[in-house]
Amino acid sequence: MHLFAGLGNPGAKYARNRHNIGFMALDRIAADHGFAPWRARFQGEVAEGRLGEVKVILLKPHTFMNLSGQSVGEAMRFYKLAPEDITVFHDELDLAPGKCRVKQGGGHAGHNGLRSIHAHIGEAYARVRIGIGHPGHKDRVAGYVLHDFAKADEAWIDDLLRGISDGATALAQGDGARFMNAVSLRTAPPRSSGGSGGGARAATPARSDDRARAAAPETGPAPDDRSPLQKLKDHFK
């Protein structure tokens, strides 16, 4: 069994905040993979389902971001899981918007949600760091993360969440590389080397008469050996 915890703040006013991208990721996984309906539990909401052969519990803590560890710790103890069985999806200021990275263990880098989880279960859990970019100055961070994504962000958010959902089964199976490959196929798909419109065109085979003309040496006009009288007569024809 594996526990996926998405971080965010509960309530409609926070639903599209940058801080809530962890909630958004879990909502997409639940919808795409046919999880059971969300229900209240562990000071949050849970949805149960399977990713491949792995039973997975999705958890959205409703303790607000700074107390996320209370909900995650309660769920971990109930299911008798180890920290290594838990993956936390969270917003990441130090990654550009649309970027995503997987990390096992380590510090919380000042993220209050992770700080709380550290306090309740330690640091050995895995994280899916979802880039939202940085506002440029630390004094602007609080307002930035608690502000809705811009309309222009919707395209990359959709691609990224689809990629996370595509790779969720690999992630549950512990294959971080395959998960990242699934994300990349959505966010940075390989470009086709063929096709029309801007691509290099294949050369059209030359016809035999074209080749003959190309191979024939160029010649100048034939010399005019008419007499002056003949030229004058020809002029008035």
GIJO-V409218 format. One record per residue. SS is DSSP state (H for helix, E for strand, L for the rest). Layout:
ss->SS
ss->SS
This chain:
ss->L
ss->E
ss->E
ss->E
ss->E
ss->E
ss->L
ss->L
ss->L
ss->L
ss->L
ss->H
ss->H
ss->H
ss->L
ss->L
ss->E
ss->H
ss->H
ss->H
ss->H
ss->H
ss->H
ss->H
ss->H
ss->H
ss->H
ss->H
ss->H
ss->H
ss->H
ss->H
ss->L
ss->L
ss->L
ss->L
ss->L
ss->L
ss->E
ss->E
ss->E
ss->L
ss->L
ss->E
ss->E
ss->E
ss->E
ss->E
ss->E
ss->E
ss->E
ss->L
ss->L
ss->E
ss->E
ss->E
ss->E
ss->E
ss->E
ss->E
ss->E
ss->L
ss->L
ss->L
ss->H
ss->H
ss->H
ss->H
ss->H
ss->H
ss->H
ss->H
ss->H
ss->H
ss->H
ss->H
ss->H
ss->H
ss->L
ss->L
ss->L
ss->L
ss->H
ss->H
ss->H
ss->E
ss->E
ss->E
ss->E
ss->E
ss->E
ss->E
ss->L
ss->L
ss->L
ss->L
ss->L
ss->L
ss->L
ss->E
ss->E
ss->E
ss->E
ss->E
ss->L
ss->L
ss->L
ss->L
ss->L
ss->L
ss->L
ss->H
ss->H
ss->H
ss->H
ss->H
ss->H
ss->H
ss->H
ss->H
ss->H
ss->L
ss->L
ss->L
ss->L
ss->E
ss->E
ss->E
ss->E
ss->E
ss->E
ss->L
ss->L
ss->L
ss->L
ss->L
ss->L
ss->H
ss->H
ss->H
ss->H
ss->H
ss->H
ss->H
ss->H
ss->L
ss->L
ss->E
ss->L
ss->L
ss->H
ss->H
ss->H
ss->H
ss->H
ss->H
ss->H
ss->H
ss->H
ss->H
ss->H
ss->H
ss->H
ss->H
ss->H
ss->H
ss->L
ss->H
ss->H
ss->H
ss->H
ss->H
ss->L
ss->L
ss->L
ss->H
ss->H
ss->H
ss->H
ss->H
ss->H
ss->H
ss->H
ss->H
ss->H
ss->H
ss->H
ss->L
ss->L
ss->L
ss->L
ss->L
ss->L
ss->L
ss->L
ss->L
ss->L
ss->L
ss->L
ss->L
ss->L
ss->L
ss->L
ss->L
ss->L
ss->L
ss->L
ss->H
ss->H
ss->H
ss->H
ss->H
ss->H
ss->H
ss->H
ss->L
ss->L
ss->L
ss->L
ss->L
ss->L
ss->L
ss->L
ss->L
ss->L
ss->L
ss->L
ss->H
ss->H
ss->H
ss->H
ss->H
ss->H
ss->H
ss->H
ss->L
ss->L
